Amino acid sequence: MQNVRPVVAILAVHGREALYTQLLDLMDETIANHKEFFRITLKVNGAKHLSTSLAHYNLGMYLLQTRKPSDTREAVAMLTKANWILRRVATNEDPRLLEFLQ
């Protein structure tokens, strides 16, 4: 019985590592999907469109969840750009939209 416990503990650690690796792979796949969606949205709608702002925001939020310093910098840039586009669209379309941002 004493010999079995360390083996079970080792298997549990390896099982957690495998699950963690799968989780990281899923997160990378999600970010890749959002980057592709962002690229397509930017190409179809242009840089100063509401849909592009939403694509910036979605990608920025997913990058922020990774908690990696390089991804966090990119996320802040994406979220800032989304806010800038939304403000520009709001002032051109309807100034009341700016009240929503505050």
N, C-alpha and C positions, 0 to 999 in steps of 0.2 A: 504494500500500500504506500509506503514511503517513497518508493521509486516511481510510482505512477504520478504523484502530484506535480513534481517538476516538469514532467513531460506534458501534462495537461496545461500547466502554466505557459510553457513554451509555445504550445499549439495555439493557446488563446492569444498570445502576443502576436504571433505570425498571422493569425486570423484577423486581428484588428489592423495590422499593417496592410494586409491585402484589401480590407474594406476601405481603409483610408486612401490607399492608392487608387481604388476604383472611384471613390468620391472625388479625388483630385482630377482624375481623367474626365469624369462627368462635368465638372466645373470648367475645365479647359474646353470641352466640347461646346458647352453652353456659351462661353465667351466667343469661341470661333463662330458659332451661329449668329450671335449678335453683331460681331464685326462684319460678317457677310451681309446681314440685313442692313447695317449702317452703310456699307459700301453701295449696295443696290439703291437704297433710299436717296443717298447723296447723288448718285448718277441720274436717277429718274426725276427727282423733284428739285434738285439744285441745292445750293448751300444755305439759302435764306428762305426756307419753307418750314411750316409748322411740323410737318412729318419728320423733317430732318432734325428739328429740335427734339422731338420725342425719341428719335433713334439715338441722338447724343445722350439724352438722359438715361435711357435703358442700358446702353453700353457702359456709361459711367457708373451706374449703380451696381452692375455685375462686377465691374473691375474693382470697385470699392470693397466688395465683399471678400475678395481674395486676401486682403490685408498684406499684400506684398508691396514694398516701397515703390517699385517701378510702376506697378499697376495703380497704386494710389495716386501717384503723380499724374498718370494718364487719365484717371477717373476725375480728378479735380479739374483738369483741362477740359474734359468732355462736359462735365456739369456746368462749368463756367460758360462754355460755348453754347450749351443748350439754353441757359438763362439769357445770354446775349441775343440769340436768335429770337427767343420768345418775346423779349422786350422790343426788339426791332419790328417784329410782326405786329405786336400789340399797338405800337404807336402808329403804324401805318394803317391798320385795319380798324381797331376799336380801342380808344384810350381806356375804356373801362376794364379791359383785360389786365392792365397794370395793377389795378386794385387787388386782383386775385393773387398776384405775386407777393404781396405784402401781407 
